[in-house]
Amino acid sequence: MALALFLLVSTHCLLRSSALITNAFVDAFPGDQAMLIGQRRVHSAAGCFKLGSHEKDGISPVEDLKRILTEGFKLLDNATGAPCKYDNKNITWCKQPRTDPLLGEQDREWYAELTGYLDNALARTDKSLPIVAAVWDSPIEADARSAQIMNVICGFGRLGMSKRFVLFAFDQHAYDDLVRNFPDTIVVFHPHMRKFAQAMSERTNVGYLNRVFKLAVAQMVLDAGRDVLITDTDVAWIRDSSEVLHNSGLEFAAMPDACAHDINSGFVYYRNTPQTRDLLYMSLSTWRESWFCGDNDQYVLNCGWKRAAIKGLNYRVLPRNSWVVRCSGTISCKCTDSLHEPGDTYGRQMFGIGDGYPYAYHTYGMSANYVNELDMLAALGMVYVDLKTGQCKTGHNEIAADTLAKQCSTREDGIIHAACGDSCKKEPVRAEALVADLGSLLG
């Protein structure tokens, strides 16, 4: 009775009109190749406004966010490093979101079925902390991306998070491969998940289903009554920050992006509150013009976050010294004959969150082939799967606090890999060996 009542209430929140018809599927969902990986690490292709900085305390000034929403492309005249600023001149930045329900009345039955399935699937998980959810969209093959998803699964096992980590497969083939190779991992798939993602893709005009799927997963988990932390599969978890975020009292937190007015969609925490549900609703109700030059799901998420922040959302953009972005700030990919100095914030708590040491390292690269990034993780001691056997390595491998600072240093204790700058860059021999092992394993 309680479950039926919950499903009725949560479904009613989504279904108040018949405005949306969902009957189409997109079978191809390539990575966003337009967003070049190297360029993306340095700056946002859409442009960085000289407004809205959250670097001081993790909170962007409300008046600056209002200016971005109201003036939009006009502010790009003052933007730095914006290869798209002229392409975006004629768009409205973050159009006013739609106000109709996410789904129509005709979708009530199948969405309730989906929510019921997910509620049952999550019953196996630890309910004391947020669900940690990731999305996977491909069968397991002999390539670096597949090696990384196996590494991700073993990495969460290393941290003792197997009962809270849930992998959302995007299709039946990906689901079958994951369940066959990792029977103890909580993997979920239901055809209606893709149907919901397609509906949200049509609603937002975000064409890449594997991108909008992350927002759809967040919505589904909140509708199942749980808090959720969405992580990209190219985010290396050094330590578990779930409890830190859960105990912070924050409703919402996200990893910083290249621009000081943006958040990154690769690591996003949602506490299940009316405010975060409103944030997701506004994100999934924002139209992205087809000719917009810039992010996909991240663009509409940023629009929703800005509007929610103006309304009083209790949030923080996470400090860079603990939620680290590759090739930015003190974690440089440039070759040096010394160590990369970690800066005066290293080991110092920022914004009242964490302890100042790295929790997560966003490597980027899953939009491409991930070979150099896999080589980097291997060099840093962050590969936790034995690809010769397909089994997770045993033992809790601690990552030294200065490991990231040592990379791309030509000192005797430095760590050189394929993702370093040109002068000391190595061939990805570690990654090639790992992929070869995976190929032998798959036969």
C-alpha positions as CSV (number, residue, x, y, z in Angstrom):
1,M,0.0,0.0,0.0
2,A,2.8,2.4,0.9
3,L,4.7,1.6,-2.3
4,A,1.5,2.1,-4.4
5,L,0.9,5.4,-2.8
6,F,4.5,6.5,-3.4
7,L,4.3,5.5,-7.0
8,L,1.0,7.4,-7.4
9,V,2.4,10.6,-5.9
10,S,5.8,10.5,-7.7
11,T,4.1,9.7,-11.0
12,H,1.5,12.5,-10.5
13,C,4.5,15.0,-10.1
14,L,5.6,14.0,-13.6
15,L,2.3,13.5,-15.3
16,R,-0.1,16.4,-15.3
17,S,-0.9,16.8,-19.0
18,S,-0.7,14.9,-22.2
19,A,1.7,17.4,-23.8
20,L,4.5,14.9,-24.6
21,I,4.3,11.9,-26.8
22,T,7.2,9.4,-26.5
23,N,7.4,6.8,-29.3
24,A,10.8,7.3,-31.0
25,F,14.2,5.8,-30.2
26,V,17.6,6.8,-31.2
27,D,19.9,3.9,-31.8
28,A,23.1,5.7,-32.4
29,F,24.6,7.9,-29.6
30,P,28.2,8.8,-30.4
31,G,30.3,10.7,-27.9
32,D,30.3,14.5,-28.3
33,Q,33.3,14.6,-30.6
34,A,32.7,18.3,-31.3
35,M,33.9,19.0,-27.8
36,L,37.6,18.2,-28.2
37,I,39.0,16.8,-25.1
38,G,42.2,18.9,-24.9
39,Q,40.3,22.1,-25.6
40,R,37.6,21.2,-23.0
41,R,40.2,20.9,-20.2
42,V,41.4,24.4,-20.8
43,H,38.2,26.4,-21.3
44,S,34.6,26.1,-22.2
45,A,34.0,26.1,-25.9
46,A,30.9,28.2,-25.3
47,G,32.8,30.8,-23.4
48,C,33.8,31.8,-19.9
49,F,32.0,34.9,-18.6
50,K,33.9,37.1,-16.2
51,L,31.1,36.7,-13.8
52,G,29.7,34.3,-11.3
53,S,32.9,33.0,-9.7
54,H,32.4,30.4,-7.0
55,E,36.1,30.2,-6.2
56,K,35.9,32.0,-2.9
57,D,33.4,29.9,-1.0
58,G,31.7,27.5,-3.5
59,I,28.8,29.8,-4.1
60,S,28.3,32.0,-7.2
61,P,27.0,35.5,-6.6
62,V,23.3,35.5,-7.3
63,E,23.3,38.8,-9.2
64,D,26.0,37.5,-11.6
65,L,23.9,34.4,-12.2
66,K,20.9,36.6,-13.0
67,R,23.0,38.6,-15.4
68,I,24.1,35.4,-17.2
69,L,20.5,34.3,-17.5
70,T,19.1,37.6,-18.7
71,E,22.0,38.9,-20.9
72,G,23.5,35.7,-22.0
73,F,25.5,35.9,-25.3
74,K,25.9,39.7,-24.8
75,L,28.3,39.0,-22.0
76,L,30.5,36.9,-24.4
77,D,32.0,40.1,-25.7
78,N,34.0,40.0,-22.4
79,A,34.6,36.2,-22.5
80,T,38.0,34.7,-22.7
81,G,39.0,31.6,-24.6
82,A,35.6,31.2,-26.4
83,P,35.9,29.7,-29.8
84,C,32.1,29.5,-30.0
85,K,31.3,33.0,-28.9
86,Y,30.4,34.2,-32.3
87,D,28.5,31.1,-33.2
88,N,26.3,31.5,-30.2
89,K,25.6,35.2,-30.7
90,N,22.1,34.7,-32.0
91,I,20.8,32.3,-29.3
92,T,19.0,33.0,-26.1
93,W,21.3,31.7,-23.3
94,C,19.2,29.3,-21.1
95,K,15.8,29.8,-22.5
96,Q,13.0,30.0,-20.0
97,P,12.1,26.4,-19.1
98,R,8.9,24.8,-20.1
99,T,6.3,24.6,-17.3
100,D,4.3,21.5,-18.4
101,P,5.0,18.1,-16.8
102,L,8.0,16.1,-17.9
103,L,5.7,13.4,-19.2
104,G,2.1,13.2,-20.4
105,E,-0.9,11.4,-19.0
106,Q,-0.4,8.7,-21.6
107,D,2.9,7.9,-20.0
108,R,1.6,7.3,-16.5
109,E,1.5,3.5,-16.6
110,W,4.9,2.7,-18.1
111,Y,6.7,5.3,-15.9
112,A,5.1,3.8,-12.8
113,E,6.2,0.4,-14.0
114,L,9.8,1.8,-14.4
115,T,9.8,3.4,-11.0
116,G,8.5,0.2,-9.4
117,Y,11.3,-1.8,-11.1
118,L,13.9,0.6,-9.9
119,D,12.5,0.6,-6.4
120,N,12.8,-3.2,-6.3
121,A,16.3,-3.1,-7.8
122,L,17.6,-0.6,-5.3
123,A,16.2,-2.5,-2.4
124,R,19.5,-4.5,-2.4
125,T,21.5,-1.3,-1.7
126,D,22.7,0.3,1.5
127,K,20.2,3.0,2.4
128,S,22.4,4.8,4.9
129,L,24.2,6.9,2.2
130,P,23.4,8.1,-1.3
131,I,23.2,5.8,-4.2
132,V,26.3,6.2,-6.4
133,A,25.2,5.8,-10.0
134,A,27.1,5.6,-13.3
135,V,25.9,5.0,-16.9
136,W,27.4,2.6,-19.4
137,D,26.3,2.4,-23.0
138,S,28.5,-0.2,-24.8
139,P,29.1,-4.0,-24.8
140,I,32.4,-5.1,-23.3
141,E,35.1,-5.2,-26.0
142,A,38.9,-5.3,-26.2
143,D,39.4,-1.6,-25.9
144,A,40.5,1.0,-23.3
145,R,36.9,2.2,-22.6
146,S,35.8,-1.3,-21.6
147,A,38.9,-1.8,-19.5
148,Q,38.0,1.4,-17.7
149,I,34.4,0.4,-16.9
150,M,35.8,-2.9,-15.4
151,N,38.3,-0.8,-13.5
152,V,35.5,1.5,-12.2
153,I,33.6,-1.5,-10.9
154,C,36.6,-2.9,-9.1
155,G,37.5,0.6,-7.8
156,F,34.2,0.9,-6.0
157,G,34.8,-2.6,-4.6
158,R,38.1,-1.5,-3.3
159,L,36.4,1.4,-1.4
160,G,33.8,-1.0,0.1
161,M,31.0,0.6,-2.0
162,S,29.6,-2.4,-3.8
163,K,26.3,-2.2,-2.0
164,R,25.8,1.5,-2.9
165,F,27.2,1.6,-6.5
166,V,24.6,1.0,-9.2
167,L,25.5,0.8,-12.9
168,F,22.7,1.8,-15.3
169,A,23.1,0.0,-18.6
170,F,21.8,1.8,-21.6
171,D,20.7,-1.3,-23.6
172,Q,20.3,-5.0,-23.2
173,H,23.7,-5.9,-24.8
174,A,25.6,-3.7,-22.3
175,Y,23.5,-5.1,-19.4
176,D,24.1,-8.7,-20.4
177,D,27.9,-8.2,-20.7
178,L,28.1,-6.4,-17.3
179,V,26.0,-9.0,-15.5
180,R,28.0,-11.9,-17.0
181,N,31.4,-10.4,-16.1
182,F,30.4,-8.9,-12.8
183,P,27.6,-10.9,-11.3
184,D,28.1,-9.3,-7.8
185,T,27.7,-5.7,-9.2
186,I,24.3,-4.1,-9.0
187,V,23.5,-3.5,-12.7
188,V,20.0,-2.3,-13.7
189,F,18.3,-2.1,-17.1
190,H,14.7,-1.7,-18.2
191,P,13.5,-0.8,-21.7
192,H,11.5,2.1,-20.2
193,M,14.7,3.7,-19.0
194,R,15.7,4.3,-22.6
195,K,12.1,5.4,-23.3
196,F,12.3,8.0,-20.6
197,A,15.8,9.2,-21.7
198,Q,14.4,9.5,-25.3
199,A,11.5,11.6,-23.9
200,M,13.9,13.9,-22.1
201,S,16.1,14.1,-25.2
202,E,13.1,15.3,-27.2
203,R,12.1,17.7,-24.4
204,T,15.5,19.3,-24.2
205,N,16.8,18.8,-27.7
206,V,20.0,17.3,-26.3
207,G,20.6,14.8,-29.1
208,Y,23.1,12.5,-27.4
209,L,21.1,10.0,-25.4
210,N,24.0,8.7,-23.4
211,R,24.5,12.3,-22.2
212,V,20.9,13.1,-21.3
213,F,20.7,9.6,-19.7
214,K,22.6,10.9,-16.7
215,L,20.0,13.5,-16.0
216,A,17.3,10.9,-16.6
217,V,18.9,8.5,-14.1
218,A,19.1,11.3,-11.5
219,Q,15.4,11.9,-12.0
220,M,14.5,8.2,-11.8
221,V,16.5,7.7,-8.6
222,L,14.9,10.7,-6.9
223,D,11.5,9.4,-7.9
224,A,12.5,6.1,-6.2
225,G,12.9,8.1,-3.0
226,R,16.7,8.0,-2.8
227,D,19.6,10.5,-2.7
228,V,22.0,10.0,-5.6
229,L,25.5,10.9,-6.6
230,I,26.0,10.7,-10.4
231,T,29.6,10.0,-11.5
232,D,31.1,9.7,-14.9
233,T,33.1,6.6,-15.7
234,D,36.1,8.7,-16.3
235,V,36.1,10.0,-12.8
236,A,38.7,8.1,-10.7
237,W,37.5,7.7,-7.1
238,I,40.5,8.0,-4.8
239,R,38.4,8.1,-1.7
240,D,34.7,7.9,-1.0
241,S,33.2,11.3,-0.4
242,S,29.6,10.2,-0.1
243,E,29.5,10.5,3.7
244,V,31.2,13.9,3.5
245,L,28.5,15.2,1.2
246,H,25.7,13.4,3.0
247,N,26.7,15.0,6.3
248,S,27.3,18.4,4.8
249,G,23.6,19.3,4.9
250,L,23.9,20.5,1.3
251,E,21.0,19.8,-1.1
252,F,23.3,19.8,-4.1
253,A,27.0,19.8,-5.0
254,A,28.9,19.4,-8.2
255,M,32.5,19.3,-9.4
256,P,33.8,22.6,-10.8
257,D,34.2,23.0,-14.5
258,A,36.7,25.1,-16.5
259,C,34.7,28.3,-16.2
260,A,34.0,29.9,-12.8
261,H,30.3,30.2,-13.6
262,D,29.8,26.6,-14.5
263,I,29.5,23.2,-12.9
264,N,30.7,19.9,-14.4
265,S,28.1,17.1,-14.9
266,G,30.7,14.4,-14.3
267,F,30.2,14.4,-10.5
268,V,26.9,15.7,-9.1
269,Y,25.3,15.1,-5.8
270,Y,21.5,15.4,-5.3
271,R,19.8,15.2,-1.9
272,N,16.2,14.3,-2.5
273,T,14.5,17.6,-1.7
274,P,11.9,19.8,-3.4
275,Q,14.7,22.2,-4.4
276,T,16.8,19.6,-6.2
277,R,13.8,18.1,-7.8
278,D,12.9,21.6,-9.1
279,L,16.5,21.9,-10.3
280,L,16.2,18.7,-12.3
281,Y,12.8,19.7,-13.6
282,M,14.1,23.1,-14.9
283,S,17.1,21.3,-16.4
284,L,15.0,18.8,-18.2
285,S,12.6,21.6,-19.3
286,T,15.3,23.8,-20.9
287,W,15.6,23.8,-24.7
288,R,19.1,23.5,-26.3
289,E,19.2,25.0,-29.7
290,S,20.5,22.5,-32.3
291,W,23.1,25.0,-33.5
292,F,24.4,25.8,-29.9
293,C,28.1,25.4,-29.8
294,G,29.1,23.9,-26.5
295,D,28.0,21.3,-24.0
296,N,25.0,19.0,-24.2
297,D,23.5,17.7,-20.9
298,Q,26.0,19.9,-19.0
299,Y,24.5,23.0,-20.6
300,V,20.9,22.3,-19.6
301,L,22.1,21.2,-16.1
302,N,23.9,24.5,-15.7
303,C,20.8,26.4,-16.7
304,G,18.7,24.5,-14.1
305,W,21.4,24.9,-11.4
306,K,21.6,28.7,-12.0
307,R,17.9,29.1,-11.7
308,A,17.7,26.9,-8.6
309,A,20.7,28.8,-7.0
310,I,18.8,32.1,-7.5
311,K,15.8,30.6,-5.8
312,G,17.9,29.8,-2.7
313,L,19.2,26.2,-3.3
314,N,21.6,25.2,-0.6
315,Y,24.6,24.1,-2.7
316,R,28.3,24.2,-3.1
317,V,30.5,24.0,-6.2
318,L,33.1,21.6,-4.8
319,P,36.6,22.8,-4.1
320,R,39.2,22.0,-6.7
321,N,41.8,20.8,-4.2
322,S,39.6,17.8,-3.3
323,W,37.6,17.2,-6.4
324,V,40.3,17.5,-9.0
325,V,40.1,18.3,-12.7
326,R,42.8,16.9,-14.9
327,C,45.2,19.3,-16.5
328,S,43.9,22.3,-14.6
329,G,45.2,24.4,-11.7
330,T,47.9,22.6,-9.7
331,I,47.3,19.2,-11.3
332,S,49.1,19.9,-14.5
333,C,49.9,17.7,-17.5
334,K,52.8,19.8,-18.4
335,C,56.3,18.2,-18.2
336,T,58.5,19.6,-15.6
337,D,61.9,18.8,-14.0
338,S,60.4,19.4,-10.5
339,L,57.2,18.4,-8.7
340,H,54.0,20.2,-9.5
341,E,53.5,22.3,-6.4
342,P,50.0,21.6,-5.0
343,G,49.4,25.2,-3.9
344,D,48.5,26.7,-0.6
345,T,45.1,25.1,-0.4
346,Y,46.4,21.6,-0.6
347,G,45.5,19.8,2.6
348,R,43.3,22.7,3.8
349,Q,39.5,22.3,4.1
350,M,37.7,24.6,1.7
351,F,34.1,25.8,1.8
352,G,33.6,23.6,4.9
353,I,33.7,20.4,2.9
354,G,36.2,17.6,2.9
355,D,39.7,17.7,4.3
356,G,41.7,19.4,1.4
357,Y,43.1,16.1,0.0
358,P,41.8,14.5,-3.3
359,Y,38.6,12.5,-3.3
360,A,38.0,12.3,-7.0
361,Y,40.1,12.8,-10.1
362,H,38.3,13.7,-13.3
363,T,40.5,12.2,-16.0
364,Y,38.2,13.1,-19.0
365,G,38.7,11.0,-22.2
366,M,35.6,8.7,-22.4
367,S,34.3,10.8,-25.4
368,A,37.4,9.5,-27.3
369,N,39.2,6.2,-27.0
370,Y,40.5,6.6,-23.4
371,V,43.9,5.0,-24.3
372,N,46.1,7.8,-22.9
373,E,43.9,8.2,-19.9
374,L,44.0,4.5,-19.1
375,D,47.8,4.6,-19.4
376,M,47.8,7.5,-16.9
377,L,45.7,5.6,-14.4
378,A,48.0,2.6,-14.7
379,A,51.1,4.7,-14.1
380,L,49.4,6.3,-11.1
381,G,48.5,2.9,-9.6
382,M,44.8,3.4,-10.1
383,V,44.0,0.2,-12.1
384,Y,42.2,-2.2,-9.7
385,V,41.2,-4.9,-12.1
386,D,43.3,-7.8,-13.3
387,L,42.4,-8.0,-17.0
388,K,44.2,-11.3,-17.5
389,T,41.6,-13.0,-15.2
390,G,38.8,-10.4,-15.3
391,Q,38.8,-10.4,-11.5
392,C,39.2,-7.4,-9.1
393,K,42.6,-7.2,-7.5
394,T,42.6,-7.9,-3.8
395,G,43.8,-5.6,-1.0
396,H,43.0,-1.9,-0.4
397,N,45.5,0.1,-2.4
398,E,46.1,3.4,-0.8
399,I,47.0,6.3,-3.1
400,A,49.7,8.5,-1.7
401,A,48.7,12.1,-1.1
402,D,51.4,13.4,-3.5
403,T,50.8,11.0,-6.3
404,L,49.0,13.4,-8.6
405,A,51.6,16.1,-8.0
406,K,54.3,13.7,-9.2
407,Q,52.9,13.0,-12.6
408,C,54.7,14.4,-15.6
409,S,57.7,15.2,-13.5
410,T,61.1,14.0,-14.9
411,R,62.5,13.7,-11.4
412,E,63.7,10.3,-10.3
413,D,60.4,9.8,-8.4
414,G,58.3,11.4,-11.1
415,I,55.5,9.5,-12.9
416,I,55.5,9.8,-16.7
417,H,52.7,8.5,-18.9
418,A,51.0,8.9,-22.2
419,A,48.8,11.9,-21.1
420,C,51.8,14.1,-20.2
421,G,52.8,17.0,-22.4
422,D,54.8,16.5,-25.6
423,S,58.3,16.9,-24.2
424,C,58.1,13.9,-21.9
425,K,55.0,12.1,-23.3
426,K,55.4,8.3,-23.4
427,E,53.7,5.8,-25.7
428,P,50.7,4.2,-24.0
429,V,52.4,0.9,-23.5
430,R,50.7,0.2,-20.2
431,A,47.3,0.8,-21.7
432,E,48.1,-1.3,-24.8
433,A,49.2,-4.2,-22.5
434,L,46.0,-3.9,-20.5
435,V,43.8,-3.9,-23.7
436,A,45.8,-6.9,-25.0
437,D,45.1,-8.8,-21.7
438,L,41.4,-7.9,-22.1
439,G,41.4,-9.1,-25.7
440,S,42.9,-12.5,-24.6
441,L,40.3,-12.7,-21.8
442,L,37.4,-12.1,-24.2
443,G,38.9,-14.6,-26.7
